[in-house]
Amino acid sequence: MIYTCLEYQKDELSGKITPVLSEKDVTVLKDGEVQINVHYSSVNFKDALASDHAKNGVVAHYPLVGGIDLSGEVTLSKDERFNVGDKVVVTGYGLGVSHPGGYSEIAQVPGDWVTKLPDALTTKEAMIYGTAGLTAALSVDALLNNGLTNKSDARILVTGATGGVGSTSIAILHKLGYHNITALSRKKGAQDDYLTRIGASKIITIEDLTPEKVRPLMKQQFDFILDAVGGEQLGILLPQLAYGGCITVCGNAGGIKLNTTVLPFILRGISMIGIDSVNIPAEHREQLWHRLSNQMKPPHLNELIKATVSLSELPQTFQQLLVGTIVGRYLVKLKD
């Protein structure tokens, strides 16, 4: 059986990486693996990085089929936990990084990576969430477990607000009953209507929070922060977290360096929690997908979709993501 996929290919002389449409033949399924007819994948920042030779280091080896998430239907299984016809989702682990990913009409993955979808969630909805949505759910869950629960009036800041993690986080928080949500975005003005529709009560830029001189402790403006950007602005936000507050950190689009002091931690008792969506335990992963199908599911989930693209349109989409012109979630449709 021949299937189409998008493969990252690397020129060994120049080091240039090119996403190329390829046709492959299905291989024999290994013991413990599951074969999936892929319905949808999505576009994530890590996918765009993997396609750029100037920012490589994401992918373990080339050539490799990209796509760090997928949803679809099981067509063959050598794992007794899954049956033909099961609707499933796969995110994280080595998908699209060291193992062929979701930008493919057919995927063969280890059964340990596969999660059955709750009945209340379609394969399309699963990829409206995708890796970004799972990361958002992990971040919100961490805040809930560290003081946010039952504080409906808490002052919450979400950074990278128009991105996949940020926008999904805002929608989830609003669904859970939080209404004092400040969206931090460099696209202030252009996307205010979108951010307000999904649940933001206020939209600001980092310049609105940056004084002439950043001090170790500043005005306590937020009780909780969900940071999806990292980098220099994280050092600006930490001194503005209120006493006993909590911040989750899940992204590095703004850089990997953190310039701060210990003072917010030891004088205000704040906590900072790192969020990883790649290697979380299967049981926790399953619990989160069930919560995303009901308790955390925004009433207008489709609002998060800004575009649906084909495999052939992905290279251009990657470039748009890398220069920061993409808003919300981009789906990749593989099933007609």
C-alpha positions as CSV (number, residue, x, y, z in Angstrom):
1,M,0.0,0.0,0.0
2,I,1.4,3.4,-1.1
3,Y,0.8,6.5,1.0
4,T,1.8,10.1,0.9
5,C,3.8,12.0,3.6
6,L,5.8,15.1,4.1
7,E,9.5,14.3,4.8
8,Y,12.3,16.6,6.1
9,Q,15.3,16.0,3.8
10,K,18.8,17.4,4.5
11,D,21.5,18.2,2.0
12,E,24.7,16.9,3.6
13,L,26.9,19.5,1.9
14,S,24.9,22.7,2.6
15,G,23.1,21.5,5.6
16,K,19.8,22.9,4.1
17,I,16.6,21.1,5.2
18,T,13.8,20.9,2.8
19,P,10.2,19.6,3.5
20,V,9.4,17.3,0.5
21,L,6.2,15.4,-0.4
22,S,7.1,11.7,-0.7
23,E,5.4,8.4,-1.4
24,K,6.2,5.4,0.7
25,D,5.1,1.8,0.9
26,V,3.6,0.4,4.1
27,T,6.1,-1.8,6.0
28,V,5.3,-4.9,8.1
29,L,3.9,-3.9,11.4
30,K,6.1,-4.8,14.4
31,D,5.0,-6.5,17.6
32,G,3.5,-4.0,20.0
33,E,2.9,-1.4,17.3
34,V,-0.4,0.1,16.0
35,Q,-1.1,1.2,12.4
36,I,-3.2,4.3,12.1
37,N,-5.1,5.9,9.2
38,V,-4.3,9.5,10.0
39,H,-7.2,11.9,9.8
40,Y,-5.5,15.1,11.1
41,S,-2.2,16.5,12.4
42,S,-1.4,20.0,13.4
43,V,1.2,22.7,13.0
44,N,3.4,23.3,16.1
45,F,6.4,25.5,16.7
46,K,8.6,22.5,17.0
47,D,7.5,21.3,13.6
48,A,8.5,24.6,12.1
49,L,11.9,24.5,13.8
50,A,12.5,21.0,12.5
51,S,12.0,22.3,8.9
52,D,14.6,25.1,9.2
53,H,18.3,24.4,8.8
54,A,19.2,27.5,10.8
55,K,17.3,26.1,13.8
56,N,17.9,22.4,13.5
57,G,18.7,20.2,16.5
58,V,15.0,19.3,17.0
59,V,15.1,16.2,14.7
60,A,17.3,13.3,15.6
61,H,18.1,12.3,12.1
62,Y,17.2,13.0,8.5
63,P,15.3,12.1,6.4
64,L,12.3,12.0,8.7
65,V,8.5,12.3,8.3
66,G,7.5,15.3,10.3
67,G,4.5,16.1,12.6
68,I,4.7,15.8,16.4
69,D,1.0,14.9,16.8
70,L,-1.8,13.0,15.0
71,S,-5.3,11.7,15.4
72,G,-7.0,9.0,13.4
73,E,-8.4,5.4,13.3
74,V,-6.6,2.2,14.0
75,T,-6.5,-0.1,10.9
76,L,-4.1,-2.8,12.2
77,S,-2.9,-3.6,15.7
78,K,-0.3,-5.8,17.2
79,D,-1.0,-4.4,20.7
80,E,-3.9,-6.1,22.5
81,R,-5.0,-2.8,24.0
82,F,-6.2,-1.5,20.6
83,N,-8.6,-2.8,18.1
84,V,-9.3,-1.9,14.4
85,G,-11.7,1.0,14.4
86,D,-10.5,2.6,17.6
87,K,-10.3,6.4,17.4
88,V,-6.9,7.4,18.8
89,V,-4.5,10.3,19.4
90,V,-0.7,10.4,19.6
91,T,1.4,13.3,20.9
92,G,4.9,13.5,22.2
93,Y,7.4,10.8,22.8
94,G,9.6,10.5,19.6
95,L,6.8,11.3,17.1
96,G,8.1,13.6,14.4
97,V,11.4,13.9,16.2
98,S,13.1,10.5,16.1
99,H,10.2,8.4,14.7
100,P,8.1,9.1,11.6
101,G,5.4,11.5,12.6
102,G,1.9,12.7,11.8
103,Y,2.4,14.4,8.4
104,S,1.5,11.1,6.8
105,E,-1.6,9.3,5.5
106,I,-0.6,6.2,7.5
107,A,1.4,6.1,10.7
108,Q,2.9,3.1,12.5
109,V,3.7,3.8,16.2
110,P,4.4,1.9,19.4
111,G,1.2,1.1,21.3
112,D,2.6,2.7,24.4
113,W,2.4,6.1,22.6
114,V,-1.3,5.7,21.7
115,T,-4.3,7.1,23.6
116,K,-7.9,6.1,22.9
117,L,-10.0,9.1,22.3
118,P,-13.0,9.7,24.7
119,D,-16.3,9.1,22.9
120,A,-17.1,12.8,23.3
121,L,-14.1,13.9,21.3
122,T,-13.8,13.6,17.5
123,T,-10.5,13.1,15.7
124,K,-10.8,16.7,14.4
125,E,-11.4,18.1,17.9
126,A,-8.4,16.1,19.2
127,M,-6.1,18.0,16.7
128,I,-7.7,21.3,17.3
129,Y,-6.1,20.7,20.7
130,G,-3.1,18.7,19.5
131,T,0.2,19.0,21.3
132,A,-0.5,22.7,22.1
133,G,-3.8,21.8,23.7
134,L,-2.3,19.0,25.8
135,T,0.4,21.4,26.9
136,A,-2.2,24.0,27.8
137,A,-4.2,21.5,29.8
138,L,-1.0,20.4,31.7
139,S,-0.2,24.1,32.4
140,V,-3.8,24.9,33.6
141,D,-3.8,21.7,35.7
142,A,-0.6,22.7,37.4
143,L,-2.0,26.1,38.3
144,L,-5.1,24.5,39.7
145,N,-3.1,22.2,41.8
146,N,-1.0,25.1,43.1
147,G,-3.6,27.5,44.4
148,L,-5.8,28.5,41.5
149,T,-8.7,26.1,42.4
150,N,-11.7,28.0,43.9
151,K,-10.1,31.4,43.2
152,S,-12.4,32.6,40.5
153,D,-11.3,36.2,40.8
154,A,-7.6,35.4,40.5
155,R,-5.6,37.7,38.3
156,I,-4.2,35.4,35.6
157,L,-1.7,36.3,32.8
158,V,-1.2,34.2,29.7
159,T,1.8,34.9,27.5
160,G,2.1,34.1,23.8
161,A,-1.7,34.6,23.8
162,T,-2.3,34.3,20.1
163,G,-0.2,31.1,19.8
164,G,-1.5,27.5,20.1
165,V,-0.7,27.0,23.7
166,G,-1.7,30.5,24.8
167,S,-5.0,30.7,23.0
168,T,-6.1,27.3,24.1
169,S,-5.1,28.1,27.7
170,I,-7.3,31.2,27.6
171,A,-10.2,29.2,26.2
172,I,-9.8,26.5,28.9
173,L,-9.5,28.9,31.7
174,H,-12.6,30.8,30.6
175,K,-14.5,27.5,30.3
176,L,-13.5,26.7,33.9
177,G,-15.0,30.0,35.1
178,Y,-12.1,32.4,35.3
179,H,-12.8,35.9,33.9
180,N,-9.9,38.0,35.0
181,I,-7.6,36.8,32.3
182,T,-5.0,39.1,30.8
183,A,-3.6,38.2,27.4
184,L,0.0,39.2,26.7
185,S,0.7,39.4,23.0
186,R,2.8,41.4,20.6
187,K,-0.2,41.3,18.2
188,K,-2.2,43.6,20.4
189,G,-4.8,45.5,18.4
190,A,-4.8,43.2,15.4
191,Q,-6.1,40.2,17.3
192,D,-8.1,41.8,20.2
193,D,-11.5,40.6,18.9
194,Y,-10.2,37.0,18.6
195,L,-8.6,37.1,22.1
196,T,-11.8,38.6,23.6
197,R,-14.0,36.0,22.0
198,I,-12.0,33.1,23.4
199,G,-12.0,34.5,27.0
200,A,-9.5,37.3,27.5
201,S,-10.7,40.2,29.6
202,K,-7.7,42.4,28.8
203,I,-4.9,42.5,26.1
204,I,-1.5,44.0,26.8
205,T,2.0,43.9,25.3
206,I,5.3,43.2,27.2
207,E,6.1,46.9,26.9
208,D,3.1,47.6,29.1
209,L,4.8,45.6,31.9
210,T,8.4,46.7,31.3
211,P,9.6,49.7,33.4
212,E,12.7,51.7,32.6
213,K,14.6,49.6,35.1
214,V,13.6,46.0,35.9
215,R,13.9,45.6,39.7
216,P,14.2,42.2,41.6
217,L,10.8,43.0,43.1
218,M,8.1,45.1,41.5
219,K,4.3,45.7,41.8
220,Q,2.4,42.5,42.4
221,Q,0.2,42.5,39.4
222,F,-0.7,38.8,38.8
223,D,-1.6,35.9,41.0
224,F,-0.9,33.3,38.4
225,I,1.0,33.3,35.1
226,L,0.9,30.8,32.3
227,D,4.1,31.4,30.3
228,A,4.4,29.9,26.8
229,V,7.3,32.1,25.6
230,G,10.2,32.1,28.0
231,G,13.3,34.2,27.4
232,E,13.9,37.7,28.4
233,Q,10.3,38.6,29.2
234,L,10.1,35.8,31.8
235,G,12.7,37.7,33.9
236,I,10.4,40.7,33.7
237,L,7.3,38.8,34.8
238,L,8.7,36.9,37.8
239,P,9.1,40.1,39.9
240,Q,5.5,41.0,39.2
241,L,4.0,37.8,40.6
242,A,2.0,38.2,43.8
243,Y,2.9,36.7,47.1
244,G,2.3,32.9,47.0
245,G,1.8,33.0,43.3
246,C,2.6,30.4,40.7
247,I,3.9,30.5,37.2
248,T,4.1,27.6,34.7
249,V,6.8,27.6,32.0
250,C,6.3,25.5,28.8
251,G,7.9,27.4,25.8
252,N,11.2,28.9,24.6
253,A,10.2,30.8,21.5
254,G,11.6,33.9,23.3
255,G,14.9,32.2,24.1
256,I,16.3,29.7,26.6
257,K,18.1,32.1,29.0
258,L,16.5,33.4,32.2
259,N,17.8,36.5,33.9
260,T,16.3,36.8,37.4
261,T,17.1,36.8,41.1
262,V,16.1,34.5,44.0
263,L,14.2,37.4,45.7
264,P,10.7,36.7,44.3
265,F,11.1,33.1,45.4
266,I,12.4,33.7,49.0
267,L,10.6,37.0,49.8
268,R,7.2,36.3,48.1
269,G,7.1,32.5,48.2
270,I,6.3,32.2,44.5
271,S,6.8,28.9,42.7
272,M,7.8,28.2,39.1
273,I,6.7,24.9,37.5
274,G,8.2,23.5,34.3
275,I,5.7,21.8,31.9
276,D,6.7,18.9,29.6
277,S,4.1,17.3,27.3
278,V,6.5,14.8,25.7
279,N,7.0,12.1,28.3
280,I,4.2,12.4,30.7
281,P,2.9,9.1,32.0
282,A,0.2,7.4,30.0
283,E,-2.4,7.4,32.8
284,H,-2.0,11.2,33.3
285,R,-2.2,11.7,29.6
286,E,-5.5,9.7,29.4
287,Q,-7.0,11.7,32.3
288,L,-6.2,15.0,30.6
289,W,-7.7,13.9,27.3
290,H,-10.9,13.0,29.1
291,R,-10.9,16.4,30.8
292,L,-10.4,18.1,27.5
293,S,-13.5,16.2,26.2
294,N,-15.8,17.6,28.9
295,Q,-14.7,19.7,31.9
296,M,-12.1,21.7,30.0
297,K,-13.7,21.8,26.6
298,P,-14.6,25.3,25.5
299,P,-18.1,25.8,24.1
300,H,-16.8,27.1,20.8
301,L,-13.7,24.9,20.3
302,N,-13.8,25.6,16.6
303,E,-13.0,29.3,17.3
304,L,-9.4,28.2,17.9
305,I,-9.0,27.0,14.3
306,K,-7.5,29.7,12.1
307,A,-6.8,27.5,9.0
308,T,-6.8,24.0,7.7
309,V,-3.9,23.1,5.4
310,S,-2.8,20.2,3.2
311,L,0.6,18.5,3.3
312,S,1.7,20.5,0.2
313,E,0.9,23.8,2.0
314,L,3.0,23.0,5.1
315,P,6.4,24.5,4.0
316,Q,4.8,27.9,3.6
317,T,2.9,27.6,6.9
318,F,6.2,26.7,8.7
319,Q,7.7,30.0,7.4
320,Q,4.7,32.0,8.5
321,L,5.0,30.4,12.0
322,L,8.7,31.2,12.3
323,V,8.2,34.8,11.5
324,G,5.3,35.1,13.9
325,T,2.4,35.8,11.6
326,I,0.3,32.7,12.6
327,V,-2.6,33.1,15.1
328,G,-4.4,30.2,16.8
329,R,-4.3,26.6,15.7
330,Y,-3.6,25.3,12.1
331,L,-4.9,21.9,11.3
332,V,-3.4,19.5,8.8
333,K,-6.1,17.5,7.1
334,L,-5.0,14.1,5.7
335,K,-8.4,12.3,5.2
336,D,-10.8,13.5,2.5
